[in-house]
Amino acid sequence: MDLQMFSRGQNKETFWYQKGDKIIPATMGPVPSDLTRLGQRHSGFPEHRRSSVVLNLPGLEVFPGDLLVSDGAADYLCHPLLLLNPESKKPRWPFSKRGVGKDKHKHVSDLENCLSSVKITDFRRYEFHSLKDKTWNEVMETYQKLPTDHLDLRKQQEAMWELFTSECTYFLDHLLVLKMIFMNTLRYLQTHDYLPDVDLWRLFANLEELSQTSFSFVNSLFRIFKDYVDASETPPSMDFISVLTKYFRGSVCQSHQTYCLNYSAAVFYLESLRQRDDFGIYLKWCEQNEQCRRLHLPELLVAPLHRLTRYPLLLKNIWKRTTDSTEKIMIYSIKEKVEKSIRDLEGKVKWLDNFQKCRHLQEIIVWPPLWDRDKRFFIPECLRHIFKEHMAENILSPTNRHLLYEGKLTLAESTRFLDVYLFLFDDFLLVTKTKRNKKKLGGSDAGLMCPSLTPELQTVIKEGGSCTVLDQPIPLDRLVVKSIDPLHVSVFGLRNAFLIQHENRYRQCIAAFLLQAQTENIKKIWMAQITAAISCFTKSQETKKISSFTLPAESSEI
């Protein structure tokens, strides 16, 4: 390796030359023809380096403080497009990437080998598997017991058989596929240190309980039909009422409610996992199994929701084909029980959705202190601790507050347009400005916890941003919304504009926001939503006032 050392002072500069095996110093001047200047610097390097030792590599010169790389990396860095010059940035050194491709390929290969060792149990081992695609008439013909009379009884049996076969299909083709192929395979991989961070509960919830409940229900119905067709003499009556009562007033509705409450979060969690290569390999391997019947994981995950909503229809069909009045009353009460469970589930889903949304909004909404929000208010540093306990971070914590509408608008200021994000709650309106973090938070999935957030807020959370409150919340009974005629603001370049006024208790305007929507339709929607929210809030307040002034009824004992 050739070596060149030079030192630069005010009046002189010394170079080293090579002649044969000797290293000879020389002052600046013409270079003798028989000497070779060592380490001649590339014209693109800066000229301000001092007291530097230069290592002369073929096509590359390295100064102290520069990183040394192997020949392969040196070849890469000496590409004409990557040569350093005073106007270009330093290239990104690829040391952290060395070997990553090979390691990744090895990991993928090991994961595929582990998947090849997974054994899936054949679902056809269940005794009732062969019956799920047969009609009640085909079963009766097989056992030579097709009735010629009692037409009403036969219709009731057909309705019960429809409930049984649909439950068989649900259990065998959906729940068992989810459990045996997807969940058990994932467990197997995690025991071999693959996908260890994937949360089984977030993805499958109480699938184990759901499968066991459905199996017990199917098996109980199967035993009733089996006893009926196996009877040698007069077939016994089918005591299916006790089975329906046991399961629909017990574990069936409860287990489905638990699963459905987790469903939206599970689907959102699945979408985040799809971005990973290792999870994609696992998912592709599972979905290619023939027992999936070309169904993908999202289609399988939604099956319990569809099944729960179908139960009332199947029970209603049995009720319509039942002639006995006692049985008819009991079946109807069971159907009402299931429908009430579905209504309760809808209420729980809405409550949970609102609770999760408020919890995440509480994390991303920033409430600036009084002295930062308005420069007119001067608070000395020594007195600011007095106001800390009155900060409004917990204003969104009450669970009885509901978010009615939200969206992105443009706020017209004196010298600029500002992108703002509005939150319309059932008791106040909040105006915030979106602040994005230039440095994205790698690996942050805080937004993935709440799928009900809008894509705009999801992006803000992923980028580590926030929504800063511009002014205090505007109570709906102090809010006035007005449409702006385009003729009045067209000179300012405003379109689809409307005005929001904040009035105090004396009906004085203390704040105003001139907002612009993207389209005229969005403007109308916002104004309608705000007007409806004000109306509902005013009515609720009047109702509370009336109830508070109403005197209690006089006791009859007085």
C-alpha positions in Angstrom: 0.0 0.0 0.0 1.4 3.4 -1.0 1.7 6.1 1.6 1.7 9.9 1.3 2.1 12.3 4.2 1.9 16.1 3.8 1.9 18.9 6.3 0.7 22.4 5.3 1.9 25.6 7.0 1.7 29.2 6.0 4.6 29.2 3.5 5.4 25.6 2.6 3.9 22.2 2.0 5.9 19.0 2.0 5.1 16.0 -0.1 6.6 12.5 -0.2 7.6 10.8 -3.4 8.7 7.3 -4.2 11.8 6.4 -6.2 12.3 2.7 -6.4 12.2 1.4 -2.8 12.9 4.8 -1.3 10.5 7.4 0.1 11.8 11.0 -0.6 10.4 14.3 0.8 10.1 17.2 -1.6 8.9 20.8 -1.5 6.1 22.0 -3.8 7.3 22.5 -7.3 7.6 20.5 -10.5 7.6 16.8 -10.0 10.6 15.0 -11.4 9.7 12.7 -14.3 11.3 9.7 -12.6 9.4 10.3 -9.4 5.8 9.4 -8.7 3.7 11.5 -6.3 2.0 9.3 -3.9 -1.7 9.5 -3.1 -2.6 12.3 -5.5 -5.9 13.4 -4.2 -9.1 13.3 -6.3 -10.2 16.7 -7.4 -13.5 16.2 -5.8 -12.2 16.0 -2.2 -12.3 19.1 -0.1 -9.1 21.1 0.1 -9.4 22.1 3.8 -8.0 18.8 5.4 -5.0 19.4 7.6 -2.2 17.1 8.9 -3.9 14.1 7.2 -2.6 10.7 6.6 -3.9 9.3 3.3 -4.2 5.6 2.5 -4.1 5.3 -1.3 -6.4 2.5 -2.4 -7.1 1.8 -6.1 -9.5 4.4 -7.1 -10.2 5.7 -3.5 -8.3 7.8 -1.0 -9.2 7.6 2.7 -8.4 10.2 5.3 -8.3 9.7 9.1 -11.8 9.7 10.5 -13.1 8.0 7.3 -14.4 4.5 7.7 -12.4 1.7 6.1 -14.3 -0.9 4.1 -13.5 -4.1 2.3 -12.6 -4.2 -1.4 -16.2 -5.0 -2.4 -17.5 -2.0 -0.5 -14.7 0.1 -2.0 -15.7 -0.9 -5.5 -19.3 0.1 -4.7 -18.3 3.5 -3.4 -16.1 4.3 -6.3 -19.0 4.2 -8.7 -18.9 7.5 -10.8 -22.3 8.5 -9.4 -21.2 8.1 -5.8 -17.9 9.9 -5.9 -17.7 12.6 -3.3 -17.6 16.2 -4.3 -18.1 19.5 -2.4 -21.8 19.8 -3.5 -22.9 16.2 -2.8 -23.8 14.5 0.5 -21.8 11.6 1.8 -23.1 8.3 0.5 -24.8 6.0 3.0 -22.4 3.3 4.1 -23.9 -0.1 3.8 -22.2 -1.7 6.7 -25.5 -2.4 8.6 -26.9 -4.1 5.6 -24.0 -6.6 5.0 -25.3 -10.1 5.5 -28.9 -9.1 6.0 -30.1 -10.6 2.7 -28.4 -13.9 3.5 -29.8 -14.0 7.1 -33.3 -13.1 5.8 -33.2 -15.9 3.2 -32.0 -18.3 5.8 -34.8 -17.3 8.2 -37.4 -17.7 5.5 -36.0 -21.1 4.5 -36.0 -22.2 8.2 -39.6 -21.0 8.6 -40.7 -22.9 5.5 -39.0 -26.1 6.8 -40.8 -25.7 10.1 -44.1 -25.3 8.3 -43.5 -28.5 6.3 -43.3 -30.4 9.6 -46.8 -29.3 10.7 -49.4 -32.0 10.7 -53.1 -31.1 10.3 -55.8 -33.4 11.7 -58.3 -34.7 9.2 -61.8 -33.2 10.0 -63.7 -36.1 8.6 -63.2 -38.1 11.7 -66.3 -36.6 13.2 -69.4 -38.9 13.1 -71.7 -36.2 11.8 -69.4 -35.0 9.0 -71.1 -37.1 6.4 -74.6 -35.6 7.2 -73.9 -31.9 6.8 -74.7 -31.9 3.1 -77.7 -34.1 3.2 -81.4 -33.2 3.4 -83.8 -34.5 6.0 -85.7 -36.5 3.3 -82.4 -38.2 2.2 -81.7 -39.2 5.8 -85.2 -40.6 6.2 -85.0 -42.5 2.9 -81.7 -44.0 4.0 -83.2 -45.4 7.1 -86.5 -46.2 5.3 -88.5 -44.0 7.6 -90.0 -41.4 5.3 -93.4 -40.6 7.0 -96.5 -40.6 4.9 -98.6 -38.6 7.4 -98.1 -36.0 10.1 -97.1 -33.4 7.5 -96.7 -30.6 10.2 -94.3 -32.8 12.2 -92.3 -33.4 9.2 -92.0 -29.7 8.4 -90.8 -29.0 12.0 -88.2 -31.8 11.7 -87.0 -30.2 8.4 -86.6 -26.9 10.1 -84.6 -28.5 13.0 -82.5 -30.4 10.5 -81.6 -27.1 8.8 -80.4 -25.7 12.1 -78.3 -28.8 12.6 -76.7 -29.0 9.2 -75.9 -25.3 9.2 -74.3 -25.6 12.6 -72.3 -28.6 11.2 -71.0 -26.5 8.3 -70.2 -23.6 10.7 -68.3 -25.9 13.1 -66.4 -28.0 10.5 -65.7 -25.5 7.7 -65.1 -22.4 9.7 -64.3 -22.8 13.4 -62.3 -26.0 13.0 -60.4 -24.6 10.1 -59.5 -21.5 12.1 -58.5 -23.5 15.1 -56.7 -26.5 13.6 -55.0 -24.8 10.6 -54.4 -21.2 11.6 -54.3 -21.0 15.4 -52.7 -24.4 16.1 -50.1 -23.9 13.3 -49.2 -20.5 14.8 -48.8 -22.1 18.2 -46.6 -24.7 16.7 -44.4 -22.0 15.1 -44.1 -20.1 18.4 -42.9 -23.2 20.2 -40.1 -23.2 17.6 -39.3 -19.5 18.1 -41.1 -18.2 15.0 -43.5 -15.3 15.2 -43.2 -15.1 19.0 -44.6 -11.6 19.2 -47.9 -12.4 17.5 -50.7 -12.2 20.0 -53.0 -15.2 19.7 -55.8 -13.5 21.6 -55.8 -10.3 19.6 -56.1 -12.4 16.4 -58.4 -15.3 17.5 -60.0 -14.1 20.8 -61.9 -16.9 22.5 -61.9 -19.3 19.5 -61.3 -22.3 21.7 -64.4 -21.6 23.7 -66.4 -20.9 20.6 -65.3 -24.2 19.0 -66.1 -26.2 22.1 -69.6 -24.6 22.5 -70.4 -25.2 18.8 -69.2 -28.8 19.0 -71.3 -29.6 22.1 -74.4 -28.0 20.5 -73.9 -30.0 17.2 -73.3 -33.2 19.1 -76.4 -32.7 21.2 -78.6 -32.2 18.1 -76.9 -35.1 16.4 -77.8 -37.5 19.3 -81.4 -36.5 19.1 -81.6 -37.2 15.4 -79.6 -40.4 15.8 -81.9 -41.8 18.5 -84.8 -40.9 16.3 -83.7 -42.8 13.2 -82.1 -45.7 15.1 -85.3 -46.6 16.9 -86.6 -50.0 15.7 -90.2 -49.4 16.5 -92.2 -46.2 17.1 -89.7 -43.3 16.9 -89.5 -41.3 20.1 -90.4 -37.7 20.1 -87.6 -35.3 19.5 -86.8 -33.4 22.7 -85.0 -30.5 21.0 -86.6 -27.8 23.1 -84.4 -28.6 26.1 -81.3 -28.5 23.8 -82.3 -25.1 22.4 -83.0 -23.7 25.8 -79.7 -25.0 27.3 -77.4 -23.5 24.6 -79.2 -20.4 23.5 -79.8 -19.2 27.0 -76.3 -20.1 28.0 -73.0 -20.4 26.3 -73.8 -19.9 22.6 -74.7 -16.2 22.9 -72.1 -15.4 25.6 -69.2 -16.9 23.7 -70.3 -15.2 20.4 -70.6 -11.8 22.2 -67.0 -12.1 23.5 -65.7 -13.0 20.1 -67.6 -10.3 18.3 -66.4 -7.6 20.7 -62.8 -8.4 19.6 -63.5 -8.8 15.9 -62.8 -5.3 14.6 -59.6 -5.1 16.5 -58.6 -8.6 15.2 -59.1 -7.6 11.6 -57.1 -4.4 12.1 -54.4 -6.4 13.8 -54.3 -8.8 10.9 -53.8 -6.0 8.4 -50.8 -4.8 10.4 -49.3 -8.3 10.5 -49.7 -8.8 6.7 -46.9 -6.3 6.2 -44.4 -8.8 7.7 -42.7 -11.3 5.4 -42.6 -14.1 8.0 -46.3 -13.7 8.8 -47.1 -13.6 5.1 -45.3 -17.0 4.6 -47.3 -18.5 7.4 -50.6 -17.0 6.1 -50.0 -18.3 2.6 -49.1 -21.8 3.8 -52.3 -22.0 5.9 -54.6 -20.6 3.2 -53.3 -23.1 0.6 -54.5 -26.0 2.7 -57.2 -27.9 0.9 -59.5 -27.9 4.0 -59.7 -24.1 3.8 -61.8 -24.5 0.6 -60.1 -21.4 -0.9 -61.3 -19.3 2.0 -58.9 -16.6 3.3 -58.4 -15.8 6.9 -60.5 -12.6 6.9 -63.5 -14.6 5.5 -63.1 -17.1 8.2 -62.7 -14.6 11.0 -66.1 -13.0 10.2 -68.0 -16.3 10.2 -69.1 -16.1 13.9 -70.6 -12.7 13.4 -72.7 -14.0 10.4 -73.6 -17.1 12.4 -74.9 -15.1 15.4 -77.2 -12.9 13.2 -78.5 -16.0 11.5 -79.7 -17.8 14.7 -82.9 -15.8 15.0 -83.9 -16.6 11.4 -83.4 -20.3 12.0 -85.3 -20.2 15.2 -88.1 -18.2 13.6 -88.4 -20.9 10.9 -88.7 -23.6 13.6 -91.3 -21.5 15.4 -93.4 -21.1 12.2 -93.5 -24.8 11.6 -94.3 -25.8 15.2 -98.0 -26.6 15.9 -97.9 -27.3 19.6 -98.7 -24.1 21.5 -96.4 -24.8 24.5 -93.5 -25.5 22.2 -94.3 -22.5 20.1 -94.2 -20.2 23.1 -90.9 -21.6 24.3 -89.3 -21.3 20.9 -90.4 -17.8 20.5 -89.0 -16.8 23.9 -85.6 -18.4 22.9 -85.7 -16.4 19.7 -86.4 -13.2 21.6 -83.5 -14.0 23.9 -81.1 -14.3 21.0 -82.3 -11.1 19.4 -81.9 -9.3 22.7 -78.3 -10.6 23.0 -77.6 -9.2 19.5 -79.0 -5.8 20.5 -76.9 -5.9 23.7 -73.9 -6.7 21.5 -74.5 -3.8 19.3 -74.7 -1.5 22.3 -71.5 -3.0 23.7 -69.7 -2.6 20.4 -70.7 1.1 20.2 -69.7 1.7 23.8 -66.4 -0.1 23.3 -65.7 1.7 20.1 -66.4 5.1 21.7 -64.3 4.2 24.8 -61.3 3.1 22.7 -61.6 6.1 20.4 -61.7 8.6 23.4 -58.8 6.8 25.0 -56.6 7.2 21.9 -57.8 10.8 21.3 -56.7 11.5 24.9 -53.2 10.4 23.9 -52.9 12.4 20.7 -54.7 15.6 21.6 -52.4 18.2 23.2 -53.8 20.9 25.4 -51.3 23.9 25.4 -51.2 25.9 28.6 -52.8 29.3 28.8 -49.6 31.3 28.2 -48.8 29.3 25.1 -52.3 29.4 23.7 -52.7 33.2 24.0 -49.7 35.6 24.3 -51.9 38.3 25.9 -51.9 36.3 29.2 -48.6 36.8 31.0 -47.9 34.2 33.7 -44.5 34.4 35.4 -42.5 31.2 35.6 -42.8 31.1 39.4 -46.6 31.1 39.2 -47.2 28.6 36.5 -47.3 25.7 38.9 -50.7 27.0 40.1 -52.3 26.3 36.7 -50.9 22.8 36.2 -53.7 21.1 38.2 -56.3 22.8 36.1 -55.0 21.4 32.8 -57.6 19.8 30.6 -55.9 16.5 29.6 -58.7 14.5 31.2 -61.6 16.2 29.5 -62.0 13.2 27.2 -61.9 10.6 29.9 -65.7 10.5 30.8 -67.2 7.5 29.2 -70.6 9.2 28.8 -69.2 11.6 26.2 -69.6 10.5 22.6 -67.8 11.6 19.4 -70.5 12.5 16.8 -68.5 13.7 13.9 -64.9 14.5 12.9 -62.9 15.6 9.9 -60.3 17.8 8.3 -61.0 21.4 7.3 -59.1 24.5 6.4 -59.0 27.5 8.8 -58.5 31.0 7.2 -56.2 33.2 9.2 -55.0 36.7 8.5 -51.9 35.7 6.5 -52.3 32.0 5.8 -54.5 29.0 5.5 -54.1 26.4 8.3 -55.1 22.7 8.1 -57.3 21.9 11.1 -59.1 18.8 12.4 -62.4 19.2 14.2 -64.0 16.9 16.8 -67.7 17.3 17.3 -68.8 15.7 20.6 -72.3 15.6 22.0 -71.6 18.5 24.3 -68.8 20.6 22.7 -66.8 21.3 19.6 -63.0 21.1 19.6 -60.8 22.8 17.0 -57.2 21.4 16.7 -54.3 21.7 14.2 -52.5 18.6 13.1 -48.8 18.5 13.8 -46.8 15.7 12.1 -43.5 14.5 13.4 -40.8 14.6 10.8 -38.9 11.8 12.6 -41.3 8.8 12.3 -41.4 6.5 15.2 -40.2 3.2 13.9 -42.2 0.2 14.9 -44.9 2.3 16.6 -48.3 0.7 16.3 -50.2 2.8 18.8 -52.7 3.6 16.1 -53.3 -0.1 15.3 -55.0 -0.5 18.7 -58.0 1.4 17.6 -59.4 0.6 14.1 -62.2 3.1 14.5 -59.9 6.1 14.1 -59.9 7.7 10.7 -57.0 7.1 8.3 -55.9 10.7 8.8 -55.5 10.2 12.5 -54.0 6.7 12.0 -51.3 8.4 9.9 -50.7 11.1 12.5 -50.2 8.5 15.2 -47.9 6.3 13.1 -45.7 9.4 12.4 -45.6 10.3 16.1 -47.7 13.5 15.5 -50.4 15.1 17.6 -53.5 17.3 17.4 -52.9 20.6 19.2 -55.9 22.4 20.6 -56.2 25.9 19.1 -58.7 27.3 21.6 -60.8 26.2 24.5 -63.7 23.7 23.8 -66.8 25.4 22.5 -69.9 24.3 24.4 -72.8 23.5 22.0 -75.2 25.9 23.8 -72.7 28.7 23.2 -71.9 27.8 19.5 -73.4 29.5 16.5 -72.8 28.2 12.9 -73.4 30.4 9.9 -73.1 29.8 6.2 -70.9 32.3 4.2 -72.1 33.7 0.9 -69.4 33.0 -1.7 -69.6 36.7 -2.9 -68.3 37.9 0.4 -65.2 35.8 0.5 -64.4 35.0 -3.1 -61.9 37.9 -3.2 -59.9 36.1 -0.5 -59.9 32.8 -2.4 -62.3 31.1 0.0 -64.8 28.6 -1.3 -67.3 26.4 0.6 -66.8 28.6 3.7 -68.8 28.7 6.9 -68.3 30.5 10.2 -68.3 29.2 13.7 -68.8 31.6 16.6 -68.1 31.0 20.3 -70.3 33.2 22.5 -70.1 33.6 26.3 -73.1 33.5 28.7 -73.8 37.1 27.8 -74.1 36.3 24.1 -70.9 38.2 23.3 -68.7 36.6 20.6 -65.3 35.7 22.2 -63.9 33.6 19.3 -64.6 33.0 15.6 -63.3 30.5 13.1 -63.7 31.0 9.4 -63.6 27.4 8.0 -63.4 26.1 4.4 -64.5 22.6 3.4 -63.1 20.7 0.5 -66.5 20.6 -1.4 -69.9 22.2 -1.0 -71.4 18.8 0.0 -68.9 18.4 2.9 -69.7 22.0 4.0 -73.4 21.1 4.1 -72.7 17.9 6.0 -70.7 19.7 8.6 -73.3 22.4 9.1 -76.1 19.8 9.4 -74.1 17.7 11.9 -73.3 20.8 14.1 -76.9 22.0 13.9 -78.3 18.6 14.9 -75.8 18.2 17.7 -76.8 21.7 19.1 -80.5 20.8 18.9 -80.0 17.5 20.7 -77.9 19.1 23.4 -80.4 21.9 24.0 -83.3 19.4 24.3 -81.3 17.3 26.8 -80.5 20.3 28.9 -84.1 21.4 29.0 -85.2 18.0 30.0 -82.7 18.0 32.9 -83.9 21.4 34.0 -87.5 20.3 34.0 -86.7 17.1 36.0 -84.7 19.1 38.5 -87.6 21.6 39.2 -90.3 18.9 39.3 -91.4 18.3 42.9 -91.6 14.7 44.1 -95.0 13.2 44.4 -96.7 13.6 47.7 -96.8 10.5 49.8 -100.3 9.0 50.4 -99.4 8.4 54.0 -99.2 12.1 54.8 
